Amino acid sequence: MNRMIKVSIQYILFFFIIDTCLLIFQVYANEPLKPLLTNSAPVINGQLDDEVWRNAPQVTGFKTFAPDFGRDGSENTITYMLYDSENLYFAFKCHDSEPDKIKTSLSSRDNIISDDWVCINLDSFNDQQALTAFYINSLGIQADSWFAAGNEDFNSDLVWYSAGTLHPDGYTIEVQIPLKSLRYTDNEPVEMSVFFERYISRKSEHSSYPAMDPAKGEAFLTQMKPMVYQNLKHYTLLEILPAVTYSYKSKIVENKLSKDENKPDVSLTAKYGITSKLILDGTVNPDFSQIESDAGQVDVNLRYQLYYSEKRPFFLEGNESFRIAATQASELDPIVSIVHTRTIANPIAGIKLTGKLSEKNTIASIYAADQLPDKMKSFGKYAHTPIVRLKSALSEDSYIGSIYAGTELKGHFNRVFGLDEMYRLPDASMIESHVLFSQTKLNSTTKGQWGHALGLSVWKMTRDLDWGITAKDLSENFIAEMGFVSRPAILSFTGIARPKFYPTSDFFQRFDAEAFTAWTEDKLSNQWETFNHISIQSYFLGALTTKVKYSYSTEMYRGEKFETGGFHILVGGQISKELTLSILYRRVNAIYYERDPVKQPFQGKSNRIRTSLTYQPLEQLRGELSFIYDDFFRSSDEQRIYKYPITRGKLTYQFNKYLFFRGIVEHSNFTNGDNEPRLLQDLLVSFTYIPGTVIYIGYGTLLEDQWQDDAILRPIPFRVTASGLFIKMSYLWRN
């Protein structure tokens, strides 16, 4: 009996000790990071030679989450943390046993993602709703982005400072983030959260601190480490950004190159911090000229218009908040966005309010007066575009939101409004849904038409398996003029499963299998179409990948059903430190989308090639070459209807981190019986001290085969049909 009591006491003590250790571990794991407050700011030179870094708190023990979870980082990484009342400071010591293989470049901002880099993912509100990512390569070159609702937007351009230095055993980095560039609470102390990341390009290895849970996959926002700051300064932010531009354009008129535009212009943009978490932006006569033309895309035989991302600075802050839950939920999702600000083409003035209304509630709103082109003068002089987005944070990264996006013209309007929600379940899966309505009046003689869009998506991503299902219902009259909706009048259901396998091999790191199915009712014809594919993707030799996919699919167009399936193969990755290559080939059944109502669409086959090559022989010099090719053969007689090759070359020389020279040449030749060759040339000199303080000088020409005379009189195949000179200077002033 005494022996049983003794054994029982030992078991009780054993489990008490285990429970106590687990409790201590959990408390320690949830203990926030506490950067060191300093009165001696480090010099940002990438050297880590300031005395203050020796006393700074540090974290190490990075664990991988790609290509696999939970392994020790192959190279040791140490992160240091400091702050003063006006700035946050971070430093990284990145060891590397093969320093000659570190991939780096002296390049412009946002052009380093293929390099080795580190990243500070900062949730400045610690509310698991969004984060700002600060990327830095080993020479201190920057990229930054916003991440929210599962999407990352690299069009962010914040003011912050960084420097990096290569060493015989790796590299070191120092970072300074001014509080004026962040949005954060008015509380004392201020609590943020952070997720440190390191990428080694030759191994395609992502590692992080804190370690990511394989059961939660890459749900970054729910796995960040709290970080506490005392006595931060709270600003009444004021930024003023004047800009001066000059453009001169010429084009062919009556077989002669003549002046088309000679336009100097002045614009003013301002930013005012109502609080440190709520920002008011305004702009008058904004300059929204693009510094570089969009890369060529195949723009023939399209059912839907091409999508181009937003790049204009005024619209970027808070842009991530406009993403609606259960959109872009599959590769066939017709709703890309409900708010696509690039539809505001020529605004004369605009105002924005973005940020936190309270601890849980966020607002993102825009109003712009958009000047209409002459061909739309019957609708008045301006289009008015009010947009209001509200979100309320729930537990973890869950939220409920509402949206209103309108376009108001004389005798015409389009208004979209509704609710959406994203909710994370205890098993790490996510439910997303939206209920949207539109009201549209096409002109002064028609009545308003109502439409709806309903969406539901359930998905989960873990180490071993990703899966998801979606359901969509869009009525025929659902229109979102402020957004990008490719196809109304459908009812669709999709499902995807992606199991992942991790072989114990030095050659292969991972295999991803994928099975996808979709069934869509075309409401205009009351017929169903389907899209199904299976694929296998391998990751091998560190930074290389291949993917083979076969699909069987059908598509309804103008009441007829066509076959659209086929196969594709992708091969690519980092071949060496200097060379990156990607080749994609598709052989598919296709539709000729005849727009003429008198003529009929027809079945065909298409070859599609997408290749890209990047060669960087020097840290300062980068060459990029891409080739796109599409053709179409009619199935009934094997006649080629068209071919469309586009070749684009870009050469960039970076003199230093501020100044670069870039040249672009793009040749395209659409052939459908007659050749239509075009040659685009762009030259750009760019100086960027910080985002906002810039000088751009650009010159471009368009050459075409536009001779009106007999072919025998053409001395050369091309002549200049348009040209343009562009100069822009702006200066960012901060209080």
matplotlib code that plots the C-alpha trace (Angstrom):
import matplotlib.pyplot as plt

x = [0.0, 2.8, 4.5, 1.4, 1.1, 4.8, 4.5, 1.3, 3.1, 6.0, 3.6, 1.8, 5.2, 6.3, 3.2, 3.3, 6.9, 5.9, 2.9, 5.0, 7.6, 5.0, 3.4, 6.8, 7.5, 4.1, 4.6, 8.1, 6.9, 4.3, 6.6, 6.9, 10.2, 11.5, 13.9, 16.4, 15.6, 18.7, 19.8, 22.7, 21.3, 23.4, 24.9, 23.2, 26.2, 25.7, 28.8, 27.2, 30.2, 28.3, 28.7, 24.9, 24.4, 26.5, 23.8, 20.8, 18.4, 18.9, 17.0, 18.4, 17.4, 15.6, 13.5, 12.6, 9.1, 10.1, 10.7, 9.9, 8.9, 10.7, 14.3, 17.2, 18.2, 21.2, 23.0, 22.9, 21.0, 21.0, 18.6, 19.1, 16.5, 16.8, 14.6, 14.5, 11.5, 11.4, 12.7, 12.8, 16.2, 17.0, 20.2, 21.0, 24.1, 23.7, 26.4, 27.1, 29.5, 29.7, 29.9, 30.9, 27.5, 25.5, 23.2, 23.0, 22.6, 23.1, 19.7, 16.7, 14.0, 11.7, 14.0, 15.7, 13.2, 15.4, 18.4, 19.4, 17.6, 16.2, 12.7, 11.1, 7.4, 5.8, 2.2, 2.3, -1.1, -0.6, -4.2, -3.4, -5.2, -2.3, 1.5, 4.2, 7.1, 10.6, 13.0, 16.7, 19.4, 23.0, 24.0, 21.2, 18.9, 15.2, 11.8, 8.6, 5.1, 1.7, 0.1, -3.5, -6.3, -3.8, -2.5, 0.8, 1.1, 4.7, 3.5, 4.2, 6.8, 7.7, 10.5, 13.0, 16.8, 19.0, 22.6, 24.3, 27.9, 29.3, 31.9, 34.1, 31.6, 28.3, 26.8, 25.4, 22.5, 21.2, 17.7, 16.1, 12.3, 11.0, 7.8, 6.5, 6.4, 4.3, 0.7, 0.4, -1.8, -2.0, -1.7, 1.2, 3.1, 2.7, 2.5, 3.4, 4.3, 7.0, 8.1, 11.7, 12.5, 15.6, 15.8, 18.8, 18.1, 20.5, 18.6, 15.1, 15.2, 12.9, 13.5, 12.0, 11.8, 9.5, 9.2, 6.0, 3.6, 3.3, -0.4, -1.1, 1.0, 1.9, -0.7, 1.8, -0.5, -1.5, 2.1, 3.9, 5.8, 4.5, 7.0, 6.6, 7.8, 7.8, 7.6, 7.3, 6.6, 3.1, 3.1, 0.9, 2.2, 2.4, 3.8, 3.8, 4.8, 5.0, 5.8, 6.7, 6.4, 6.9, 5.9, 6.4, 4.7, 4.6, 2.7, 2.2, -0.3, -0.8, 2.3, 4.4, 5.6, 4.0, 3.6, 0.8, 1.4, 3.7, 2.6, 4.3, 2.4, 2.5, 0.8, 0.5, -0.1, -0.4, -0.7, -1.9, -1.9, -5.2, -3.7, -0.7, -3.2, -5.5, -4.2, -5.9, -4.4, -5.3, -4.1, -4.8, -4.0, -2.0, 0.6, -0.2, 2.1, 3.7, 7.5, 7.7, 5.3, 3.5, 5.2, 3.6, 0.9, -1.0, -4.0, -5.8, -8.6, -9.5, -12.8, -12.0, -9.9, -6.3, -5.6, -2.9, -2.0, -2.1, 1.3, 0.3, 1.5, -1.6, -3.8, -1.3, -1.7, -4.5, -5.0, -4.7, -7.9, -10.0, -9.6, -13.0, -13.2, -13.8, -12.6, -9.6, -10.6, -9.6, -7.9, -11.4, -12.8, -14.5, -14.1, -10.5, -11.4, -14.4, -12.1, -9.5, -8.3, -6.7, -10.2, -9.8, -7.9, -7.5, -8.4, -8.1, -8.4, -8.8, -9.0, -8.4, -9.0, -7.3, -6.4, -7.9, -11.1, -10.7, -8.8, -10.9, -12.3, -10.5, -11.5, -10.2, -12.1, -11.4, -13.2, -11.9, -13.2, -12.1, -12.0, -13.8, -12.4, -14.0, -15.9, -17.8, -18.8, -22.5, -22.1, -20.7, -17.2, -16.3, -16.9, -17.3, -16.0, -16.9, -15.5, -15.8, -14.5, -15.0, -13.6, -14.0, -11.4, -12.5, -10.4, -7.0, -7.0, -10.8, -12.9, -16.2, -16.3, -18.6, -17.9, -19.5, -17.9, -19.7, -19.3, -21.5, -21.9, -24.5, -27.4, -25.4, -24.3, -23.0, -23.1, -21.8, -22.3, -22.4, -20.8, -17.9, -16.3, -13.2, -13.3, -10.5, -11.6, -9.9, -8.4, -6.6, -8.9, -10.6, -14.1, -14.6, -17.8, -19.4, -22.8, -22.7, -25.3, -25.0, -27.3, -26.6, -28.3, -26.7, -28.0, -30.7, -33.4, -33.0, -34.1, -31.6, -30.8, -30.0, -27.5, -25.9, -22.7, -22.6, -19.4, -18.3, -14.8, -13.4, -9.7, -6.9, -3.1, -0.8, 2.7, 1.3, -1.9, -3.6, -7.3, -10.2, -13.7, -15.6, -19.1, -20.0, -23.2, -23.2, -26.3, -26.4, -26.8, -24.0, -21.6, -18.7, -17.3, -14.8, -13.6, -12.5, -15.1, -14.3, -17.6, -21.1, -24.1, -22.5, -23.0, -19.9, -18.4, -14.7, -12.5, -8.8, -6.5, -2.7, -0.8, 2.9, 5.6, 9.1, 11.5, 14.7, 16.9, 19.7, 18.4, 14.6, 13.4, 9.6, 6.8, 3.4, 0.6, -2.6, -6.1, -8.6, -12.2, -14.7, -18.3, -19.9, -23.4, -23.5, -26.8, -27.1, -27.3, -28.4, -25.6, -22.8, -19.1, -16.2, -12.6, -10.4, -6.6, -4.1, -0.4, 2.8, 5.5, 8.9, 11.5, 15.1, 18.7, 17.9, 16.4, 15.0, 11.4, 9.4, 5.7, 3.7, -0.1, -2.9, -6.4, -9.7, -12.1, -15.0, -16.3, -19.6, -19.3, -22.3, -24.4, -21.9, -19.8, -16.1, -13.2, -10.3, -8.1, -4.6, -1.2, 1.6, 5.1, 7.2, 10.9, 13.0, 14.7, 18.1, 20.6, 23.6, 24.3, 24.3, 21.5, 17.8, 15.7, 12.0, 10.3, 6.6, 5.0, 1.2, -0.6, -4.3, -7.7, -9.0, -11.8, -11.7, -13.7, -15.4, -16.9, -18.7, -22.3, -22.7, -19.8, -19.5, -16.8, -15.0, -12.9, -9.1, -5.8, -3.2, 0.5, 1.6, 5.2, 6.3, 10.1, 12.2, 15.9, 17.8, 21.5, 23.5, 27.2, 27.9, 26.2, 25.4, 24.4, 21.3, 19.9, 16.4, 15.0, 11.5, 9.7, 5.9, 4.4, 0.8, -0.7, -4.1, -5.1, -8.7, -9.5, -11.7, -9.0, -5.8, -5.4, -3.4, -5.5, -2.8, 0.6, 1.8, 5.4, 6.5, 10.2, 11.2, 14.7, 15.7, 19.2, 19.7, 22.9, 22.8, 25.5, 24.7, 21.7, 20.1, 20.8, 20.2, 20.0, 17.6, 16.9, 14.0, 13.4, 10.2, 9.4, 6.0, 4.6, 0.9, 0.3, -3.2, -2.8, -1.1, 2.0, 1.8, 5.3, 5.9, 9.1, 9.0, 12.1, 12.2, 15.2, 15.0, 17.4, 16.1, 17.4, 15.5, 16.8, 13.8, 10.4, 8.9, 12.1, 12.9, 14.0, 13.0, 14.0, 12.5, 12.4, 10.4, 9.7, 7.2, 8.2, 5.8, 5.5, 3.2, 4.5, 1.8, 3.9, 4.7, 6.9, 9.8, 10.1, 10.6, 14.3, 13.8, 11.0, 10.2, 9.7, 8.9, 5.1, 5.1, 7.7, 7.7, 9.9, 9.0, 10.6, 9.5, 10.9, 9.3, 10.4, 8.9, 8.8, 8.0, 7.5]
y = [0.0, 2.4, 1.5, 2.5, 5.8, 6.5, 5.7, 7.8, 10.8, 10.3, 10.4, 13.5, 15.2, 14.2, 15.6, 18.7, 19.4, 18.7, 21.0, 23.7, 23.5, 23.7, 26.7, 28.5, 27.7, 29.1, 32.3, 32.7, 32.0, 34.7, 37.2, 40.2, 41.4, 44.5, 46.5, 48.8, 52.5, 54.5, 58.1, 57.3, 56.5, 54.2, 55.4, 53.5, 52.3, 48.6, 47.9, 47.3, 49.0, 51.3, 50.5, 50.6, 47.4, 45.4, 46.0, 45.6, 42.6, 40.0, 36.9, 34.0, 30.4, 31.0, 28.0, 27.3, 27.4, 26.9, 24.6, 22.8, 23.7, 23.4, 22.9, 24.9, 27.6, 26.4, 29.6, 31.4, 34.7, 37.2, 40.1, 43.2, 45.7, 49.3, 52.4, 56.1, 58.4, 59.0, 55.8, 52.1, 50.4, 46.9, 45.1, 41.7, 39.6, 37.0, 34.3, 32.4, 29.5, 30.3, 34.1, 34.1, 32.6, 35.4, 36.8, 40.6, 43.6, 47.4, 48.2, 50.5, 50.0, 47.0, 45.1, 42.8, 39.9, 37.4, 38.4, 37.2, 39.4, 39.8, 41.2, 43.0, 42.1, 44.7, 44.7, 48.2, 47.9, 44.2, 43.5, 40.7, 42.6, 43.9, 44.2, 46.3, 44.4, 46.0, 44.0, 44.7, 42.9, 42.5, 45.9, 47.7, 48.1, 48.3, 46.9, 47.3, 46.0, 45.9, 42.5, 42.1, 39.5, 37.1, 39.5, 41.3, 44.6, 45.7, 49.2, 50.6, 53.3, 54.3, 56.6, 54.6, 54.0, 51.0, 50.0, 46.7, 45.4, 42.1, 40.3, 37.3, 35.3, 36.8, 40.2, 42.7, 45.1, 48.2, 49.6, 52.9, 53.2, 56.7, 56.7, 59.2, 56.4, 54.2, 54.2, 53.0, 53.4, 56.3, 53.9, 53.9, 51.6, 51.0, 47.3, 46.1, 42.6, 41.4, 38.5, 38.4, 36.6, 35.6, 34.3, 32.5, 32.5, 29.7, 27.3, 28.9, 28.8, 31.0, 31.0, 33.1, 34.1, 33.2, 29.8, 29.1, 26.3, 23.7, 23.2, 26.9, 27.0, 30.5, 32.4, 35.1, 37.5, 35.0, 33.9, 37.1, 38.0, 40.9, 43.8, 46.6, 50.2, 52.8, 56.6, 56.7, 60.1, 60.7, 62.9, 65.4, 64.4, 66.9, 66.1, 68.3, 67.0, 69.5, 68.2, 69.9, 68.0, 68.7, 66.5, 67.0, 64.5, 64.2, 61.9, 61.3, 63.7, 63.6, 61.5, 64.0, 63.9, 66.9, 68.3, 66.7, 68.0, 70.6, 70.7, 72.0, 71.3, 71.7, 69.5, 69.4, 66.5, 66.8, 64.3, 65.3, 63.0, 63.6, 61.2, 58.8, 56.2, 58.2, 60.0, 62.5, 62.9, 65.5, 66.2, 69.0, 68.5, 65.3, 64.1, 60.4, 60.0, 56.6, 56.6, 53.4, 52.0, 48.8, 45.7, 44.4, 41.8, 39.8, 42.1, 40.2, 37.5, 38.4, 37.7, 40.2, 43.3, 43.2, 44.0, 46.4, 47.0, 50.4, 52.2, 55.8, 57.1, 59.0, 55.8, 53.5, 54.2, 52.1, 50.4, 46.9, 47.6, 47.6, 43.8, 42.1, 38.6, 35.7, 37.5, 36.2, 32.9, 30.7, 30.9, 31.3, 33.9, 36.6, 39.2, 40.5, 43.6, 45.8, 48.8, 49.1, 52.8, 52.6, 53.2, 56.8, 57.8, 61.6, 63.1, 66.9, 66.5, 63.9, 63.3, 60.2, 59.2, 56.0, 54.4, 53.5, 55.0, 53.0, 50.0, 47.6, 49.7, 50.8, 53.2, 53.6, 56.2, 58.1, 60.8, 61.9, 64.2, 62.5, 64.6, 62.8, 62.6, 64.6, 61.5, 61.3, 65.0, 64.1, 62.7, 66.0, 67.2, 65.0, 61.6, 61.6, 58.5, 58.2, 55.1, 54.1, 50.9, 50.0, 47.0, 45.8, 43.4, 40.2, 37.5, 36.8, 38.0, 37.7, 40.7, 41.9, 44.7, 46.9, 48.7, 51.4, 52.3, 54.6, 56.3, 59.3, 61.1, 63.2, 60.9, 57.8, 56.1, 52.8, 52.0, 48.9, 48.2, 45.2, 43.3, 40.8, 38.8, 36.6, 34.3, 32.0, 28.7, 26.9, 24.3, 27.1, 27.0, 30.2, 31.0, 34.1, 35.4, 38.5, 39.8, 42.6, 44.6, 47.0, 49.6, 50.9, 53.6, 53.5, 56.9, 59.4, 57.4, 54.1, 52.9, 51.7, 48.0, 46.0, 43.1, 41.0, 39.0, 36.3, 34.6, 31.9, 30.4, 27.9, 27.0, 25.7, 25.8, 23.6, 22.0, 18.8, 19.9, 23.0, 22.7, 25.0, 25.2, 28.2, 29.1, 32.2, 33.6, 36.7, 38.0, 39.3, 42.9, 43.0, 45.8, 47.2, 50.1, 51.1, 47.5, 44.7, 42.0, 39.8, 37.9, 38.4, 36.0, 32.9, 30.3, 28.4, 25.9, 25.1, 22.8, 22.4, 20.0, 20.4, 17.6, 18.3, 15.7, 16.1, 13.4, 12.6, 13.5, 15.9, 16.5, 17.0, 19.3, 19.0, 17.8, 19.6, 17.6, 19.5, 18.6, 21.4, 21.2, 23.9, 23.7, 26.9, 27.6, 30.3, 32.0, 33.5, 30.1, 28.0, 25.6, 24.3, 24.4, 22.7, 23.3, 20.5, 20.1, 17.9, 18.9, 18.0, 20.5, 19.7, 21.8, 20.6, 21.6, 24.5, 27.1, 25.2, 24.1, 22.2, 21.9, 19.7, 20.3, 18.7, 20.2, 19.3, 22.2, 23.6, 27.2, 28.8, 31.7, 33.3, 30.3, 27.7, 25.3, 25.0, 22.9, 24.9, 22.3, 21.2, 20.8, 23.1, 22.7, 25.1, 24.9, 27.6, 29.0, 30.4, 28.7, 30.4, 33.5, 35.6, 33.8, 33.2, 31.6, 30.7, 28.9, 28.1, 26.3, 25.7, 23.7, 24.2, 24.1, 27.6, 29.8, 32.6, 35.2, 36.8, 40.1, 40.8, 39.7, 38.7, 36.3, 33.2, 32.2, 29.0, 26.3, 26.3, 25.4, 27.7, 27.6, 29.9, 30.6, 32.8, 33.0, 35.4, 35.6, 37.8, 38.1, 40.1, 40.0, 42.9, 44.1, 47.4, 45.9, 43.9, 42.7, 41.3, 39.6, 38.3, 36.7, 36.1, 34.2, 33.3, 31.8, 30.4, 27.7, 27.1, 23.5, 22.9, 23.6, 24.0, 27.6, 29.9, 32.9, 34.9, 34.9, 37.4, 37.5, 40.2, 40.5, 42.9, 43.8, 45.9, 47.0, 48.8, 50.3, 51.4, 54.1, 54.1, 53.4, 56.7, 57.0, 54.6, 54.6, 52.2, 51.4, 49.4, 48.0, 46.1, 44.6, 43.2, 41.9, 40.9, 38.9, 38.0, 38.3, 41.7, 42.4, 45.1, 45.4, 47.9, 48.9, 50.7, 52.4, 53.9, 55.6, 56.7, 58.4, 58.3, 59.8, 58.9, 60.2, 59.0, 58.1, 61.5, 63.3, 62.3, 63.5, 61.5, 62.3, 59.9, 59.8, 57.3, 56.6, 54.3, 53.0, 51.3, 50.1, 53.0, 54.0, 55.1, 54.9, 51.9, 49.3, 50.0, 53.5, 52.4, 52.7, 51.1, 48.9, 51.3, 55.0, 57.0, 57.5, 58.9, 60.2, 61.8, 63.6, 63.5, 65.3, 65.2, 66.7, 66.5, 67.1, 65.5, 67.9, 66.5, 68.4]
z = [0.0, 1.0, -2.3, -4.3, -2.5, -3.1, -6.8, -7.1, -5.4, -7.9, -10.9, -9.5, -9.0, -12.5, -14.2, -12.0, -13.2, -16.8, -16.6, -14.9, -17.6, -20.3, -18.6, -18.3, -22.0, -23.1, -21.0, -22.4, -26.0, -25.6, -23.9, -26.1, -27.6, -25.8, -28.1, -26.3, -25.9, -26.8, -26.8, -29.1, -32.6, -34.7, -37.9, -40.8, -42.7, -42.7, -40.4, -37.0, -35.5, -33.1, -29.5, -28.9, -31.0, -28.5, -25.8, -28.1, -27.5, -30.2, -31.5, -33.5, -34.1, -37.4, -38.7, -42.3, -43.7, -47.4, -49.1, -45.8, -42.3, -39.0, -40.1, -38.7, -41.1, -43.1, -42.3, -38.9, -38.7, -35.8, -35.5, -33.2, -32.1, -30.9, -30.9, -29.9, -29.6, -33.4, -35.1, -35.0, -35.7, -36.7, -37.7, -39.1, -39.0, -41.8, -41.8, -45.0, -45.5, -49.2, -49.4, -53.1, -53.9, -52.2, -54.9, -54.7, -56.9, -56.8, -58.2, -57.9, -55.2, -55.5, -57.8, -55.3, -54.7, -56.7, -54.5, -51.1, -48.6, -45.1, -44.3, -41.3, -41.4, -39.1, -37.9, -36.4, -34.7, -33.6, -34.7, -37.2, -40.0, -42.1, -42.1, -43.8, -45.2, -45.4, -47.6, -47.7, -49.8, -48.8, -50.3, -48.4, -51.5, -50.5, -51.4, -49.4, -49.6, -47.8, -47.0, -46.0, -46.6, -48.2, -50.8, -51.0, -52.9, -53.8, -55.0, -51.5, -51.4, -47.8, -46.6, -44.6, -44.6, -44.9, -45.6, -46.1, -46.3, -47.6, -45.4, -45.8, -43.7, -45.0, -44.7, -42.2, -42.6, -40.6, -40.9, -39.7, -39.9, -39.0, -37.0, -39.5, -42.1, -39.9, -38.6, -34.9, -31.9, -29.5, -26.5, -24.0, -24.3, -28.1, -28.9, -32.4, -33.7, -36.0, -38.1, -39.2, -42.4, -44.4, -48.0, -49.5, -53.3, -54.4, -52.0, -52.3, -48.5, -46.4, -42.7, -39.9, -36.3, -34.8, -36.3, -38.3, -37.3, -40.0, -39.1, -39.8, -43.0, -44.2, -42.2, -41.3, -39.5, -36.9, -36.1, -35.4, -32.2, -30.0, -29.6, -27.0, -27.2, -24.4, -24.9, -28.7, -30.1, -31.6, -34.5, -36.2, -39.5, -42.4, -45.8, -48.8, -52.2, -55.1, -58.5, -61.8, -65.1, -68.7, -71.6, -75.3, -77.7, -81.5, -83.8, -87.5, -89.1, -92.9, -93.3, -91.3, -87.7, -86.0, -82.5, -80.5, -77.0, -75.4, -71.8, -68.7, -65.5, -61.7, -59.1, -55.4, -53.0, -49.3, -46.3, -42.9, -39.9, -38.0, -35.5, -35.8, -37.0, -39.3, -42.4, -44.7, -48.2, -50.8, -54.3, -56.9, -60.6, -59.8, -62.2, -62.9, -65.8, -66.0, -65.8, -67.8, -70.3, -69.4, -70.8, -73.9, -73.6, -76.2, -76.9, -79.7, -79.5, -75.9, -74.3, -71.5, -71.3, -70.0, -66.3, -65.3, -61.7, -59.9, -59.7, -59.0, -55.5, -54.5, -54.6, -52.9, -49.2, -47.8, -51.2, -49.6, -47.6, -50.7, -51.2, -50.8, -49.2, -51.5, -54.6, -56.6, -54.8, -57.7, -61.1, -62.7, -60.3, -62.4, -59.7, -59.6, -57.6, -56.7, -56.4, -59.2, -58.9, -62.3, -63.7, -62.5, -65.6, -65.4, -62.0, -61.5, -57.7, -55.1, -51.4, -49.2, -45.6, -44.5, -41.2, -37.8, -36.5, -33.3, -32.1, -34.1, -36.9, -40.1, -42.9, -46.5, -48.6, -51.8, -53.7, -57.1, -59.9, -63.1, -66.2, -69.1, -72.6, -75.4, -76.8, -73.5, -73.2, -73.4, -69.9, -68.5, -67.8, -64.9, -63.4, -59.7, -57.9, -54.2, -52.5, -48.8, -47.2, -43.5, -41.7, -38.1, -36.8, -35.1, -33.5, -35.1, -38.7, -39.1, -40.0, -41.2, -43.8, -45.9, -49.2, -51.4, -54.7, -57.2, -60.5, -61.0, -64.4, -66.0, -66.8, -65.8, -62.6, -61.3, -57.5, -55.9, -52.2, -49.8, -47.0, -46.8, -44.1, -43.4, -40.5, -39.3, -37.7, -34.8, -37.2, -39.1, -42.1, -43.3, -44.4, -46.7, -48.2, -49.8, -50.6, -53.2, -55.1, -58.0, -59.4, -62.8, -65.0, -68.4, -69.7, -69.2, -71.1, -69.2, -65.8, -63.1, -63.3, -60.2, -60.0, -57.4, -56.7, -54.0, -53.1, -50.6, -50.2, -47.7, -47.7, -45.6, -46.1, -44.1, -44.6, -46.2, -47.9, -49.3, -50.2, -51.0, -52.4, -53.7, -54.9, -56.9, -58.2, -60.4, -62.1, -65.6, -64.6, -62.0, -63.1, -61.1, -63.2, -60.4, -60.3, -62.6, -63.2, -66.2, -66.6, -65.1, -65.5, -64.1, -61.3, -60.5, -58.1, -57.8, -55.7, -55.4, -53.5, -53.4, -51.4, -50.9, -50.6, -49.1, -50.4, -48.4, -51.3, -52.0, -55.5, -54.9, -52.2, -52.7, -55.0, -55.2, -56.9, -57.8, -58.8, -59.7, -60.9, -61.8, -63.0, -64.3, -65.5, -68.2, -67.4, -70.9, -72.5, -69.5, -70.2, -68.1, -68.8, -67.0, -66.3, -64.8, -64.5, -62.8, -62.4, -60.7, -59.7, -58.5, -56.7, -57.1, -56.9, -54.6, -56.9, -59.9, -60.7, -63.3, -63.7, -66.0, -66.3, -68.3, -68.5, -69.9, -70.2, -72.1, -72.4, -73.5, -75.9, -77.7, -77.0, -78.3, -76.3, -77.3, -76.0, -74.3, -72.6, -73.3, -71.6, -70.5, -69.2, -67.2, -66.5, -64.8, -61.8, -60.8, -63.1, -61.5, -59.4, -62.6, -64.7, -64.1, -66.8, -67.2, -70.1, -70.3, -73.3, -73.7, -76.4, -75.9, -77.6, -78.0, -79.2, -81.8, -80.0, -83.0, -82.0, -85.3, -84.7, -88.3, -88.2, -86.0, -83.5, -84.2, -82.6, -83.0, -81.4, -80.0, -79.1, -76.4, -75.3, -72.4, -71.7, -69.6, -69.0, -66.5, -66.7, -64.2, -64.9, -62.5, -59.3, -61.2, -64.5, -65.2, -68.6, -69.0, -72.1, -72.5, -75.4, -75.8, -78.7, -79.4, -82.5, -83.5, -86.1, -87.1, -86.5, -89.5, -92.1, -90.1, -91.5, -89.3, -88.4, -86.7, -84.9, -82.4, -81.2, -78.7, -77.8, -75.0, -73.9, -70.9, -69.8, -66.5, -65.2, -61.6, -60.9, -57.2, -55.0, -56.1, -59.8, -62.7, -66.5, -68.3, -71.9, -73.2, -76.7, -77.5, -80.9, -81.8, -85.1, -85.2, -88.4, -89.6, -93.4, -93.1, -91.0, -88.3, -86.9, -84.1, -82.4, -79.1, -77.6, -74.1, -72.4, -68.8, -66.3, -62.8, -59.5, -56.4, -53.1, -51.1, -52.4, -53.4, -53.9, -57.5, -60.9, -64.0, -67.6, -70.2, -74.0, -76.1, -79.7, -81.5, -84.9, -87.2, -90.8, -91.8, -95.2, -97.5, -100.7, -102.8, -101.0, -103.5, -102.1, -98.5, -97.6, -94.2, -92.8, -89.9, -89.4, -86.3, -85.9, -82.4, -79.9, -76.5, -74.0, -70.3, -67.4, -63.8, -60.6, -57.1, -53.6, -50.4, -47.4, -44.0, -40.7]

ax = plt.figure().add_subplot(projection="3d")
ax.plot(x, y, z, "-o")
ax.set_aspect("equal")
plt.show()
